[in-house]
Amino acid sequence: MNENIFKRNELLAQKVIKGLESRNMTGYYAADKEEALEKALELIPMGSSVTMGGSMSANEIGLVNAVRNDDYRFIDRNAAPDRHAAELEAYDADVYLASANAITEDGILINIDGNANRVSCIAYGPKKVIFIVGMNKVCDDVDGAIKRARSVAAPINAQRFGLSTPCTNTGSCMNCKSPDTICCQFLITRFSKHPGRIHVILVNDNLGF
């Protein structure tokens, strides 16, 4: 990565971390994927029950493989005989792995969901939520973050899932009411009532969508 971009990301990350701290959330900066993985595992005690939604970023840094193959109790909804039951079990998990569709420079997290299992676990339930967020997802403000979530993340995810939505064909948000829409619930996390629950690892890389 270009040295100037690296320095810019490092400085911007410190601003985001201060914003998170003012909102009762904890932020960290990782210079690369390996450092992000190391920090995430420091936050997950051995033996913890761990689960997740569909975070590409957690996969990209190797975190999902790490908790699946080491001494953790990984609740894998994709391998469970009853996916819905596994998603309900997530509410009582020790750790929930997530990413954000976008984050503002002052530490507000934006997420859009279709079934609400992900945003509901972020809002309430699991004892600890760990976000893996690439610096490509940092936006100026809430309006910009929502726009990114709807115009960048949602169309790519709709295409990834093979859904029949207008954005799958156009590449941009059409504010649709399609039966396949994944833009059903919008979660704006601007403060955490519970100290030590939400942790955000900002990674000096382009992760997820």
C-alpha positions in Angstrom: 0.0 0.0 0.0 1.2 3.5 -0.8 2.9 5.1 2.2 0.7 8.2 2.0 -2.5 6.2 2.0 -1.2 4.2 5.0 -0.5 7.4 6.9 -3.8 8.9 6.0 -5.6 5.7 7.2 -3.7 5.7 10.4 -4.6 9.3 11.2 -8.2 8.9 10.2 -8.5 5.7 12.2 -7.4 7.6 15.4 -10.2 10.1 14.7 -12.8 7.3 14.4 -11.5 5.6 17.5 -11.9 8.9 19.5 -15.5 9.1 18.2 -16.2 5.5 19.2 -14.8 6.1 22.7 -17.1 9.1 23.1 -20.0 6.7 22.3 -19.0 4.1 24.9 -17.5 1.8 22.3 -13.9 0.7 22.0 -11.8 1.1 18.8 -8.5 -0.3 17.6 -6.4 0.2 14.6 -4.7 -2.7 12.8 -2.0 -2.0 10.2 -2.9 -5.1 8.2 -5.1 -8.3 8.2 -2.6 -10.2 10.4 -2.6 -7.6 13.1 -6.4 -7.4 12.9 -6.7 -11.2 13.4 -4.3 -11.0 16.4 -6.3 -8.2 18.0 -9.6 -10.0 17.5 -8.4 -13.2 19.1 -7.1 -11.2 22.1 -10.7 -10.1 22.6 -12.1 -13.7 22.5 -11.3 -15.9 25.5 -10.7 -19.6 24.7 -13.8 -21.6 25.3 -16.2 -18.8 24.3 -19.3 -19.4 22.3 -18.8 -17.5 19.1 -21.2 -16.8 16.2 -21.7 -14.4 13.4 -24.0 -13.2 10.6 -22.5 -13.1 7.1 -19.4 -10.9 7.6 -17.1 -11.1 4.6 -14.5 -9.0 6.5 -14.2 -11.5 9.4 -13.6 -14.2 6.8 -11.1 -12.1 4.9 -8.8 -11.7 7.9 -9.0 -15.4 8.8 -11.0 -14.9 11.9 -13.8 -17.3 11.0 -11.4 -20.2 10.4 -9.5 -19.4 13.6 -12.6 -19.6 15.8 -13.9 -22.6 13.9 -10.8 -24.7 14.3 -9.5 -23.7 17.8 -10.8 -24.1 21.3 -14.0 -22.1 20.8 -17.7 -23.2 20.5 -18.5 -21.9 17.1 -22.2 -21.7 16.3 -22.3 -22.1 12.6 -25.7 -21.3 11.2 -24.7 -22.5 7.7 -23.9 -26.0 9.0 -26.7 -26.3 11.6 -29.5 -28.7 10.8 -31.9 -25.9 11.9 -30.6 -22.6 10.7 -33.3 -20.6 12.5 -32.5 -22.3 15.8 -28.8 -21.5 15.4 -29.7 -17.8 14.7 -31.8 -17.7 17.9 -28.9 -19.3 19.8 -26.7 -16.4 18.7 -28.6 -14.0 21.1 -27.0 -15.8 24.1 -23.5 -16.2 22.6 -20.4 -14.8 24.3 -19.1 -13.2 21.1 -20.8 -12.0 17.9 -18.6 -11.3 14.9 -19.8 -8.6 12.5 -18.7 -5.9 10.1 -20.4 -2.6 9.3 -21.8 -1.5 6.0 -20.3 1.9 6.9 -18.9 3.9 9.8 -18.7 7.6 10.2 -15.6 9.6 11.1 -17.1 10.3 14.5 -17.8 6.6 15.3 -21.4 5.9 14.2 -22.0 2.5 12.8 -24.5 1.9 10.0 -25.9 -1.5 9.1 -28.7 -2.7 6.7 -30.3 -6.1 7.0 -32.9 -8.2 5.3 -33.9 -10.8 8.0 -32.8 -8.6 11.0 -30.9 -11.5 12.6 -27.6 -9.5 12.2 -28.8 -6.1 13.2 -30.8 -7.4 16.2 -27.7 -9.2 17.5 -25.7 -6.1 17.1 -28.3 -4.1 19.1 -29.0 -6.6 21.8 -28.1 -10.2 23.0 -24.6 -11.4 22.6 -22.3 -10.3 25.5 -19.6 -8.9 23.2 -19.8 -7.7 19.6 -16.6 -7.5 17.6 -16.7 -5.5 14.3 -14.0 -6.0 11.6 -14.1 -2.8 9.5 -11.9 -2.0 6.5 -10.9 1.7 6.2 -12.7 1.7 2.8 -16.0 1.9 4.8 -15.2 5.2 6.6 -17.6 8.0 5.6 -17.8 11.7 6.4 -21.2 11.6 8.2 -24.4 9.6 8.7 -25.9 10.6 5.4 -22.8 9.5 3.5 -22.6 6.3 5.5 -26.3 5.4 4.8 -25.7 6.3 1.1 -22.7 4.0 1.0 -24.6 1.2 2.7 -27.5 1.5 0.2 -25.6 2.3 -3.0 -22.4 0.2 -2.5 -22.9 -2.6 0.0 -26.5 -3.5 -0.7 -26.2 -3.9 -4.5 -23.1 -6.0 -4.2 -24.6 -8.2 -1.6 -27.8 -8.6 -3.6 -25.7 -9.7 -6.6 -23.6 -12.0 -4.4 -26.8 -13.8 -3.1 -28.3 -14.0 -6.6 -31.4 -12.0 -5.6 -33.9 -10.5 -8.0 -33.8 -6.8 -7.0 -33.5 -3.7 -9.2 -30.1 -3.0 -7.8 -28.9 -6.4 -9.0 -29.5 -5.3 -12.5 -28.6 -1.6 -12.2 -25.9 -1.6 -9.6 -27.5 1.2 -7.7 -30.2 1.5 -5.0 -33.7 2.0 -6.5 -35.4 2.3 -3.1 -37.4 -0.8 -4.0 -40.0 -2.8 -2.3 -39.0 -6.0 -4.1 -39.8 -9.3 -2.3 -36.1 -10.0 -2.4 -35.0 -6.7 -1.0 -32.3 -6.9 1.7 -32.8 -3.3 2.7 -35.5 -4.1 5.3 -34.0 -2.8 8.6 -31.6 0.1 9.0 -29.6 0.1 12.3 -27.8 3.3 13.4 -25.5 2.5 16.4 -24.7 5.9 17.8 -24.0 4.9 21.4 -23.7 1.7 23.5 -25.4 1.5 26.9 -23.1 -1.3 27.9 -19.4 -0.5 28.4 -17.0 -3.1 27.0 -19.7 -4.7 24.7 -18.9 -3.2 21.3 -15.4 -3.4 19.9 -14.4 -2.1 16.5 -11.2 -3.1 14.8 -10.4 -0.7 11.9 -8.1 -2.4 9.4 -5.7 -0.7 7.0 -7.1 -2.6 4.0 -10.2 -2.7 1.7 -12.4 -5.4 3.3 -15.9 -6.5 2.5 -18.3 -4.4 0.5 
